[in-house]
Amino acid sequence: MPTILRTGPYRVYYFSHDLKEPPHVHVDRERLSAKFWLQPVSLARNLGFSARELRRIQKLLEAHQAELLEASHGDFGDER
């Protein structure tokens, strides 16, 4: 589970075995977790975050979208 970004209370990471899905990241804070697609940045799954916090996370991911995609593509190459 390589961590791509740590900012504030959030850890943004991906699973290196998620090859069969479009580019996405997982975001954790304490016991809360969410999964976001990266193209376009959109919520895939939420486990406990409030709607307000999800909007904040989405804006954060949009601001770092290029970096997140680059990290993802760098690890997976053209396999996704």
C-alpha positions as CSV (number, residue, x, y, z in Angstrom):
1,M,0.0,0.0,0.0
2,P,2.3,2.8,-1.2
3,T,1.5,6.2,0.3
4,I,1.4,8.9,-2.4
5,L,0.5,11.9,-0.2
6,R,0.1,12.8,3.4
7,T,-1.6,16.1,4.1
8,G,-3.2,17.2,7.3
9,P,-5.0,14.2,8.8
10,Y,-5.2,12.3,5.5
11,R,-3.2,9.5,4.1
12,V,-3.6,9.0,0.3
13,Y,-2.5,5.6,-1.0
14,Y,-3.2,2.9,-3.5
15,F,-3.0,-0.9,-3.5
16,S,-0.4,-2.2,-5.9
17,H,-2.6,-5.1,-6.9
18,D,-5.6,-3.1,-8.1
19,L,-4.8,-3.5,-11.8
20,K,-8.3,-4.3,-13.1
21,E,-9.8,-1.0,-12.0
22,P,-9.4,2.5,-13.4
23,P,-6.9,4.8,-11.6
24,H,-8.0,5.5,-8.1
25,V,-6.8,6.2,-4.6
26,H,-7.9,5.4,-1.1
27,V,-8.0,8.1,1.6
28,D,-7.9,7.3,5.3
29,R,-8.2,9.4,8.5
30,E,-8.3,7.5,11.7
31,R,-11.0,4.8,11.2
32,L,-12.6,6.5,8.2
33,S,-11.9,5.6,4.6
34,A,-12.9,6.5,1.1
35,K,-12.1,5.5,-2.4
36,F,-11.9,8.1,-5.2
37,W,-11.6,7.6,-9.0
38,L,-9.0,9.9,-10.5
39,Q,-10.3,10.5,-14.0
40,P,-12.4,12.5,-13.2
41,V,-11.9,12.8,-9.5
42,S,-15.1,11.4,-8.0
43,L,-16.2,9.3,-5.0
44,A,-16.3,5.6,-5.5
45,R,-17.0,4.5,-1.9
46,N,-17.3,6.1,1.5
47,L,-16.9,4.5,4.9
48,G,-17.7,7.1,7.5
49,F,-16.7,10.5,6.1
50,S,-19.3,13.3,6.3
51,A,-20.5,14.9,3.0
52,R,-18.7,18.1,4.0
53,E,-15.4,16.3,4.6
54,L,-15.7,14.3,1.3
55,R,-16.0,17.6,-0.6
56,R,-12.9,18.8,1.1
57,I,-11.0,15.6,0.2
58,Q,-12.2,15.8,-3.4
59,K,-10.9,19.3,-3.7
60,L,-7.6,18.2,-2.2
61,L,-7.4,15.3,-4.7
62,E,-8.3,17.5,-7.6
63,A,-5.4,19.9,-6.6
64,H,-3.0,16.9,-6.6
65,Q,-4.6,15.0,-9.5
66,A,-1.6,15.1,-11.8
67,E,0.8,13.9,-9.1
68,L,-1.6,11.1,-8.1
69,L,-2.0,9.9,-11.6
70,E,1.8,10.1,-12.2
71,A,2.5,8.0,-9.1
72,S,-0.2,5.5,-10.1
73,H,1.0,5.2,-13.8
74,G,4.6,5.0,-12.7
75,D,3.8,2.0,-10.6
76,F,1.4,0.3,-13.0
77,G,2.8,1.5,-16.3
78,D,0.3,1.1,-19.1
79,E,-1.4,-1.9,-17.5
80,R,-4.4,0.2,-16.4
